[in-house]
């Protein structure tokens, strides 16, 4: 008879290698040799001389842990079997580890993924490991769309990452899948927030935390763990790192070469598991925090004698938001008075009319819009009695123009979570040509950040031109009040100079 897996006497390598257990779902073990070495080291199992050589190659030539580590971090290239191993580890930690639970208490082993779709994929792997093994299948009490309830009082749960899903659970172990690219609608640092949320429960239960991911830029939780612990001796934290082919020798070398040629900038991270040196945060956390005025309301009402500027980023529905920003200059400071966005299914004509009414309340007669706006945008604004000016600068250039205002600490923005998140996520990339580009991360949005920086760029440029050329012609609504008296006016014929 097969020994019951809930006794806790089966170690990780035995569970993976036994085709009556997790090995039933892994297939050819020869393709998982590097993973086996990493896991044996993390669980303080002895290594053969050949395995020790592999360990030193992926762990930075550090010494072996003397006991099971508290945290294991695996930095692995794309296609290295990360999600399947995350699922296998979740199953193992739920079934084979001894857990101390009070009568009636149900413990949880969490596997947290980067998205809903990724969570479904990992859950499919987890369930597949159990159904492939008759011995393990008998341990399943019930299954839902995202959880597997086991007969030993443990629930294996696979969810998209969120610190909200952690509350109220007795967490026995946690696996972070693709943690370097986690995203959240309201937070720019979901990896750190989830990590902070699970630590107290893991400390109480003595549970293990495992992070598995392809690396991204040099920031975030995965990078911090790699920076501080890769190649460093210790029994609490082990970090391993290796190219995709090191962890999965079955990958097509020709396909990888083609992918490298198609995107040479991303290839070192995607295939070699190296953190990207060409990407950095456009605005660091301290700079963003300094710009937020926590004491003000989200929107400031229009005031007499104040001149306001507007920038829009139009959209016709779908994933992108139709956003608007209104701001003004107050002495040396640039104040963002209003930031609004409409997302989902909406009529852009109706939204434009609503935004036009808002602009009238602030005395605005002209609006500037995104460089890539469609033709319907200008027409719709004209129909509402406004002059629409298309931005002469591309979005990346607007971000770069707005940067000095953030650095000088003269920006005043509301504590609007969507806006703050987008600002924190903006990335500065050094192109091969030497020119810097500011981009949003893949599958993310920057509609709110775009309009805010559009207003900041306009305010800063007008202030600099006015200070540099006293006789410059400016529109009448920029010749008085908070900008100070400036001679001259071009009236309604004003548009941005070609130098913009």
C-alpha positions as CSV (number, residue, x, y, z in Angstrom):
1,X,0.0,0.0,0.0
2,X,1.1,3.6,-0.7
3,X,1.9,5.4,2.5
4,X,-0.7,8.1,3.3
5,X,0.8,11.5,2.2
6,X,-0.6,13.3,5.2
7,X,1.9,11.6,7.6
8,X,4.6,14.3,6.7
9,X,7.3,11.6,6.3
10,X,7.7,12.1,2.6
11,X,10.3,14.7,1.7
12,X,10.0,17.1,-1.3
13,X,12.4,15.1,-3.5
14,X,10.6,11.8,-2.8
15,X,7.2,13.4,-3.6
16,X,8.5,14.8,-6.9
17,X,10.3,11.6,-8.0
18,X,7.6,9.1,-7.0
19,X,5.2,8.5,-9.9
20,X,2.6,7.4,-7.5
21,X,2.7,10.9,-6.0
22,X,3.6,14.3,-7.6
23,X,5.9,12.6,-10.1
24,X,2.8,11.3,-11.9
25,X,2.1,14.8,-13.1
26,X,5.7,15.9,-13.9
27,X,6.6,13.4,-16.5
28,X,10.3,13.0,-17.4
29,X,12.2,13.8,-14.3
30,X,15.4,14.4,-16.3
31,X,14.0,17.8,-17.3
32,X,13.4,18.8,-13.7
33,X,16.9,18.1,-12.4
34,X,17.8,21.8,-11.6
35,X,14.5,22.3,-9.8
36,X,15.2,19.2,-7.8
37,X,18.6,20.5,-6.7
38,X,17.1,23.9,-5.7
39,X,14.3,22.3,-3.7
40,X,16.6,19.7,-2.0
41,X,18.8,22.5,-0.8
42,X,15.9,24.6,0.4
43,X,14.5,21.7,2.4
44,X,18.0,20.9,3.8
45,X,18.3,17.5,2.0
46,X,21.8,16.1,1.2
47,X,23.2,16.7,-2.3
48,X,25.4,14.5,-4.4
49,X,28.7,16.0,-5.6
50,X,27.2,16.5,-9.1
51,X,24.1,18.2,-7.5
52,X,26.3,20.4,-5.3
53,X,28.0,21.7,-8.4
54,X,24.6,22.6,-9.9
55,X,23.6,24.3,-6.6
56,X,26.7,26.5,-6.6
57,X,26.0,27.5,-10.2
58,X,22.4,28.7,-9.4
59,X,22.9,29.9,-5.9
60,X,26.0,32.2,-6.3
61,X,28.5,29.8,-4.8
62,X,27.1,30.1,-1.3
63,X,27.0,27.3,1.3
64,X,24.1,24.9,1.7
65,X,21.4,25.8,4.3
66,X,21.7,23.7,7.4
67,X,17.9,23.6,7.9
68,X,14.8,24.1,5.8
69,X,14.8,27.7,4.8
70,X,12.0,30.1,5.8
71,X,12.0,31.7,2.3
72,X,13.0,30.4,-1.1
73,X,13.2,32.8,-4.1
74,X,13.6,31.4,-7.6
75,X,14.6,33.8,-10.4
76,X,14.1,31.8,-13.5
77,X,13.9,32.6,-17.2
78,X,10.7,32.3,-19.3
79,X,9.6,28.8,-20.0
80,X,11.5,27.4,-17.1
81,X,8.5,25.5,-15.6
82,X,7.8,28.1,-13.0
83,X,4.0,27.8,-12.8
84,X,4.0,24.0,-12.8
85,X,6.5,24.0,-10.0
86,X,4.5,26.6,-8.1
87,X,1.5,24.3,-8.3
88,X,3.5,21.2,-7.3
89,X,5.0,23.0,-4.3
90,X,1.5,24.2,-3.2
91,X,0.3,20.6,-3.3
92,X,3.3,19.3,-1.5
93,X,3.1,21.9,1.3
94,X,-0.6,21.3,1.8
95,X,-0.4,17.5,1.8
96,X,3.0,16.4,3.1
97,X,4.0,18.9,5.7
98,X,2.9,18.4,9.3
99,X,0.6,21.3,10.5
100,X,-0.6,22.0,14.0
101,X,-4.2,23.0,13.7
102,X,-6.7,23.5,16.6
103,X,-9.9,21.3,16.5
104,X,-12.2,22.7,13.9
105,X,-9.5,25.0,12.5
106,X,-8.8,24.9,8.8
107,X,-5.4,26.0,7.5
108,X,-4.7,27.4,4.1
109,X,-1.8,27.0,1.7
110,X,-2.0,29.9,-0.7
111,X,-0.6,30.0,-4.3
112,X,-0.9,33.6,-5.5
113,X,-0.6,34.4,-9.2
114,X,-0.1,37.5,-11.3
115,X,-3.6,37.6,-12.8
116,X,-7.0,35.8,-12.9
117,X,-6.0,33.9,-16.0
118,X,-2.6,32.9,-14.5
119,X,-4.4,31.8,-11.4
120,X,-6.7,29.5,-13.4
121,X,-3.6,28.0,-15.2
122,X,-1.8,27.3,-11.9
123,X,-5.0,25.9,-10.3
124,X,-5.3,23.6,-13.3
125,X,-1.8,22.3,-12.7
126,X,-2.5,21.9,-9.0
127,X,-5.7,19.9,-9.6
128,X,-4.0,17.9,-12.3
129,X,-1.2,16.7,-10.0
130,X,-3.8,15.4,-7.6
131,X,-6.0,13.7,-10.2
132,X,-3.0,12.0,-11.9
133,X,-2.1,10.3,-8.6
134,X,-4.7,7.8,-7.2
135,X,-3.1,8.2,-3.8
136,X,-3.3,11.9,-3.8
137,X,-6.8,12.0,-5.3
138,X,-8.1,10.2,-2.3
139,X,-7.0,13.1,-0.1
140,X,-9.3,15.5,-1.8
141,X,-12.5,16.2,0.1
142,X,-14.1,18.9,-2.2
143,X,-13.1,21.2,-5.1
144,X,-14.3,24.6,-6.1
145,X,-13.3,26.9,-8.9
146,X,-10.2,28.1,-7.0
147,X,-9.8,25.9,-3.9
148,X,-9.2,22.3,-3.1
149,X,-10.3,21.2,0.4
150,X,-8.2,18.3,1.7
151,X,-9.1,15.7,4.3
152,X,-6.3,16.7,6.5
153,X,-8.0,20.0,7.4
154,X,-6.0,22.1,4.9
155,X,-7.4,24.1,2.0
156,X,-5.1,24.7,-1.1
157,X,-6.2,28.0,-2.6
158,X,-5.0,29.5,-5.8
159,X,-6.0,33.2,-6.3
160,X,-4.8,36.3,-8.1
161,X,-2.5,38.3,-5.8
162,X,-4.2,40.5,-3.3
163,X,-3.6,41.3,0.3
164,X,-7.4,41.3,0.8
165,X,-7.6,37.5,0.1
166,X,-5.3,36.8,3.1
167,X,-7.2,38.3,5.9
168,X,-8.8,35.9,8.4
169,X,-6.9,32.8,7.2
170,X,-4.5,30.6,9.0
171,X,-1.7,30.5,6.5
172,X,0.4,27.4,6.6
173,X,2.5,28.2,3.5
174,X,2.5,30.6,0.6
175,X,3.8,30.5,-3.0
176,X,4.1,33.6,-5.0
177,X,4.0,32.9,-8.8
178,X,5.5,35.5,-11.2
179,X,5.8,37.9,-8.3
180,X,8.0,40.4,-10.3
181,X,5.2,41.3,-12.6
182,X,2.3,41.4,-10.1
183,X,-0.1,44.3,-10.7
184,X,-3.0,45.7,-8.7
185,X,-5.7,48.3,-9.6
186,X,-5.0,50.5,-6.6
187,X,-1.4,49.7,-5.6
188,X,1.9,50.1,-7.4
189,X,3.6,47.7,-4.9
190,X,1.2,44.7,-4.5
191,X,4.2,42.3,-4.0
192,X,5.4,44.2,-0.9
193,X,1.9,44.6,0.5
194,X,1.1,40.9,0.1
195,X,4.4,39.9,1.5
196,X,3.9,42.1,4.6
197,X,0.4,40.7,5.0
198,X,1.4,37.1,5.0
199,X,4.4,37.3,7.3
200,X,2.6,37.5,10.7
201,X,0.6,34.3,9.9
202,X,3.6,32.5,8.6
203,X,5.6,33.4,11.6
204,X,2.9,31.9,13.9
205,X,2.6,28.7,11.9
206,X,6.2,28.3,11.0
207,X,5.2,28.2,7.3
208,X,7.4,28.5,4.3
209,X,7.3,31.3,1.7
210,X,8.3,30.5,-1.9
211,X,8.6,33.1,-4.6
212,X,9.0,32.1,-8.3
213,X,9.3,34.5,-11.1
214,X,11.0,35.7,-14.3
215,X,12.8,39.0,-13.3
216,X,11.9,42.4,-14.4
217,X,13.4,45.8,-13.6
218,X,15.7,46.5,-10.6
219,X,12.9,47.3,-8.1
220,X,10.3,45.4,-6.1
221,X,10.3,42.5,-3.7
222,X,12.1,39.9,-5.9
223,X,14.9,42.3,-6.8
224,X,15.4,43.2,-3.1
225,X,15.6,39.5,-2.1
226,X,18.1,38.8,-4.9
227,X,20.2,41.9,-4.1
228,X,20.4,41.1,-0.4
229,X,20.6,37.3,-0.3
230,X,21.8,35.9,-3.6
231,X,25.2,34.2,-3.0
232,X,25.0,35.0,0.8
233,X,25.2,32.2,3.3
234,X,22.3,31.8,5.7
235,X,19.7,29.3,6.8
236,X,16.6,31.5,6.6
237,X,16.6,32.7,2.9
238,X,17.8,31.0,-0.2
239,X,17.8,32.7,-3.6
240,X,18.5,30.7,-6.8
241,X,18.8,32.1,-10.3
242,X,19.2,30.6,-13.7
243,X,18.4,30.9,-17.4
244,X,15.4,29.2,-18.8
245,X,17.5,26.5,-20.4
246,X,19.1,25.7,-17.1
247,X,15.8,24.9,-15.5
248,X,14.2,23.4,-18.6
249,X,16.5,21.8,-21.1
250,X,13.7,20.9,-23.5
251,X,13.2,24.4,-24.7
252,X,13.7,25.1,-28.4
253,X,17.1,26.9,-28.8
254,X,16.2,28.2,-32.2
255,X,13.0,29.7,-30.9
256,X,14.8,31.4,-28.1
257,X,17.4,32.8,-30.6
258,X,14.5,34.2,-32.7
259,X,12.9,35.8,-29.6
260,X,16.3,37.4,-28.7
261,X,16.6,38.9,-32.2
262,X,13.0,40.2,-32.1
263,X,13.4,41.9,-28.7
264,X,17.1,42.2,-27.6
265,X,16.3,44.6,-24.8
266,X,14.0,42.2,-23.0
267,X,15.9,39.0,-23.8
268,X,18.3,39.1,-20.9
269,X,15.4,39.1,-18.4
270,X,13.1,36.8,-20.3
271,X,15.6,34.1,-21.2
272,X,18.7,34.6,-19.0
273,X,16.9,35.6,-15.8
274,X,18.8,38.8,-15.5
275,X,17.2,41.9,-14.0
276,X,16.8,44.6,-16.7
277,X,19.4,47.3,-16.6
278,X,17.7,49.4,-19.3
279,X,14.6,50.0,-17.2
280,X,14.2,52.1,-14.1
281,X,11.3,53.8,-12.2
282,X,10.6,57.2,-13.8
283,X,9.6,58.7,-10.5
284,X,10.9,57.2,-7.2
285,X,8.5,56.7,-4.3
286,X,9.8,59.6,-2.4
287,X,9.3,62.0,-5.3
288,X,5.7,60.9,-5.8
289,X,5.0,61.0,-2.1
290,X,6.3,64.6,-1.9
291,X,3.9,65.6,-4.7
292,X,0.8,64.3,-2.9
293,X,-1.1,66.7,-0.7
294,X,-2.8,64.4,1.8
295,X,-4.7,67.3,3.5
296,X,-6.6,68.6,0.5
297,X,-9.8,67.2,-1.0
298,X,-9.6,65.2,-4.3
299,X,-11.0,68.1,-6.2
300,X,-10.6,71.9,-5.7
301,X,-13.5,74.1,-6.6
302,X,-13.0,76.9,-9.1
303,X,-11.9,80.2,-7.7
304,X,-12.3,83.7,-9.0
305,X,-9.1,85.3,-10.3
306,X,-7.4,82.0,-11.0
307,X,-6.4,80.9,-14.5
308,X,-6.8,77.2,-15.2
309,X,-5.2,74.9,-17.9
310,X,-6.8,71.7,-19.2
311,X,-5.3,68.6,-20.8
312,X,-7.3,65.5,-22.0
313,X,-6.6,62.0,-23.1
314,X,-9.7,60.9,-25.1
315,X,-10.9,57.4,-25.4
316,X,-13.9,55.8,-27.0
317,X,-14.4,53.1,-24.3
318,X,-12.9,49.7,-23.6
319,X,-9.9,49.2,-21.4
320,X,-8.6,52.8,-21.7
321,X,-10.1,55.7,-19.7
322,X,-11.2,59.0,-21.1
323,X,-9.4,61.3,-18.7
324,X,-9.2,65.0,-18.0
325,X,-7.0,67.2,-15.8
326,X,-7.4,70.8,-14.8
327,X,-4.6,72.7,-13.0
328,X,-3.2,76.1,-12.2
329,X,-0.1,77.9,-11.1
330,X,0.0,79.2,-7.5
331,X,3.2,81.2,-7.0
332,X,6.0,78.8,-7.7
333,X,3.8,75.7,-7.3
334,X,1.7,73.8,-9.9
335,X,-1.6,72.7,-8.4
336,X,-3.7,69.9,-10.0
337,X,-7.3,70.9,-9.2
338,X,-9.2,68.1,-10.9
339,X,-8.4,64.7,-12.3
340,X,-11.3,62.7,-13.7
341,X,-11.6,59.5,-15.8
342,X,-14.4,57.5,-17.4
343,X,-13.8,53.9,-18.1
344,X,-15.8,50.9,-19.5
345,X,-18.8,51.2,-21.8
346,X,-19.7,54.9,-22.4
347,X,-20.7,57.3,-25.1
348,X,-17.6,59.6,-25.8
349,X,-19.9,62.3,-27.1
350,X,-21.7,62.4,-23.7
351,X,-18.5,62.3,-21.7
352,X,-17.1,65.2,-23.8
353,X,-20.2,67.2,-23.1
354,X,-19.8,66.6,-19.4
355,X,-16.1,67.5,-19.4
356,X,-16.9,70.7,-21.4
357,X,-19.4,71.8,-18.8
358,X,-16.7,71.2,-16.1
359,X,-14.2,73.2,-18.1
360,X,-16.7,76.1,-18.4
361,X,-17.0,76.1,-14.6
362,X,-13.2,76.8,-14.4
363,X,-13.3,79.5,-17.1
364,X,-11.4,77.3,-19.6
365,X,-12.0,78.0,-23.4
366,X,-9.3,75.8,-24.9
367,X,-8.2,72.3,-24.2
368,X,-5.1,70.5,-25.3
369,X,-5.2,66.7,-26.0
370,X,-3.0,63.7,-26.5
371,X,-0.8,63.7,-29.5
372,X,-2.4,60.5,-30.8
373,X,-6.0,61.7,-30.4
374,X,-8.5,60.6,-33.2
375,X,-10.1,63.2,-35.5
376,X,-13.5,62.9,-33.7
377,X,-12.0,64.4,-30.6
378,X,-11.4,67.8,-32.0
379,X,-14.7,67.9,-33.7
380,X,-16.6,66.9,-30.6
381,X,-14.9,69.6,-28.5
382,X,-15.6,72.2,-31.3
383,X,-19.3,71.1,-31.2
384,X,-19.3,72.0,-27.5
385,X,-17.9,75.5,-28.2
386,X,-14.2,74.8,-27.4
387,X,-11.0,75.1,-29.3
388,X,-9.1,71.8,-29.3
389,X,-5.3,71.9,-29.7
390,X,-3.5,68.6,-30.4
391,X,-0.3,68.3,-28.3
392,X,2.8,68.9,-30.4
393,X,4.7,66.5,-28.1
394,X,4.5,62.8,-27.8
395,X,3.5,61.3,-24.5
396,X,7.0,60.2,-23.6
397,X,8.3,63.7,-24.2
398,X,5.6,65.2,-22.0
399,X,6.6,63.0,-19.2
400,X,10.3,64.0,-19.5
401,X,9.2,67.7,-19.6
402,X,7.2,67.3,-16.4
403,X,10.0,65.6,-14.5
404,X,11.8,68.8,-13.4
405,X,8.6,70.0,-11.7
406,X,8.4,66.8,-9.6
407,X,12.1,66.9,-8.8
408,X,11.8,70.5,-7.6
409,X,9.0,69.6,-5.3
410,X,6.6,72.2,-6.8
411,X,3.8,69.7,-7.7
412,X,0.6,69.5,-5.7
413,X,-1.6,66.5,-6.6
414,X,-4.6,64.8,-4.9
415,X,-4.2,61.5,-3.2
416,X,-6.1,59.7,-6.0
417,X,-5.1,56.0,-5.9
418,X,-5.4,55.4,-9.6
419,X,-3.2,58.5,-10.4
420,X,-0.6,57.7,-7.8
421,X,-0.4,54.1,-8.9
422,X,0.2,55.1,-12.6
423,X,2.8,57.6,-11.6
424,X,4.7,55.0,-9.6
425,X,4.6,52.4,-12.4
426,X,6.0,54.7,-15.2
427,X,9.3,53.3,-16.5
428,X,12.2,55.1,-17.9
429,X,13.9,53.1,-20.6
430,X,17.3,54.0,-22.3
431,X,16.9,53.2,-25.9
432,X,19.8,51.8,-28.0
433,X,19.9,55.2,-29.7
434,X,20.7,56.8,-26.4
435,X,17.4,58.6,-26.1
436,X,15.4,58.1,-23.0
437,X,11.7,56.9,-23.3
438,X,9.1,57.0,-20.6
439,X,6.7,54.1,-21.0
440,X,3.9,52.4,-19.1
441,X,4.5,48.7,-18.2
442,X,3.1,46.1,-20.4
443,X,-0.7,45.5,-20.0
444,X,-0.9,48.7,-17.8
445,X,-2.5,52.1,-18.3
446,X,-1.3,55.6,-17.9
447,X,-4.3,57.7,-18.8
448,X,-4.4,59.6,-15.5
449,X,-0.7,60.1,-15.4
450,X,-0.7,61.4,-19.0
451,X,-3.2,64.2,-18.4
452,X,-1.6,65.3,-15.1
453,X,1.8,65.5,-16.7
454,X,0.3,67.3,-19.7
455,X,-1.0,70.1,-17.5
456,X,2.3,70.2,-15.6
457,X,4.2,70.5,-18.8
458,X,2.0,73.4,-20.0
459,X,2.2,75.3,-16.8
460,X,6.0,74.9,-16.5
461,X,6.6,75.9,-20.1
462,X,4.4,79.0,-19.9
463,X,6.1,80.1,-16.7
464,X,9.6,79.6,-18.2
465,X,8.7,81.4,-21.4
466,X,7.2,84.3,-19.4
467,X,10.3,84.6,-17.2
468,X,12.7,84.4,-20.2
469,X,10.9,86.8,-22.6
470,X,9.0,89.6,-20.9
471,X,7.5,90.7,-24.2
472,X,6.2,87.3,-25.2
473,X,2.6,87.3,-26.5
474,X,0.4,85.1,-24.4
475,X,-3.4,84.5,-24.4
476,X,-5.4,86.9,-22.3
477,X,-6.3,84.2,-19.8
478,X,-2.6,83.7,-19.0
479,X,-1.7,87.4,-18.7
480,X,-3.0,88.1,-15.2
481,X,-3.8,86.6,-11.8
482,X,-1.5,83.8,-10.6
483,X,0.9,84.2,-13.5
484,X,1.6,87.8,-12.7
485,X,1.0,90.7,-15.2
486,X,2.5,89.9,-18.6
487,X,2.2,92.4,-21.5
488,X,0.6,91.4,-24.8
489,X,-2.0,89.1,-26.0
490,X,-2.9,87.1,-29.0
491,X,-6.5,86.6,-27.9
492,X,-8.4,83.6,-29.3
493,X,-5.9,83.0,-32.0
494,X,-3.4,81.7,-29.5
495,X,-1.9,78.2,-30.0
496,X,1.2,76.6,-28.6
497,X,4.4,77.9,-30.3
498,X,6.3,75.6,-32.6
499,X,9.1,75.4,-29.9
500,X,6.7,73.3,-27.7
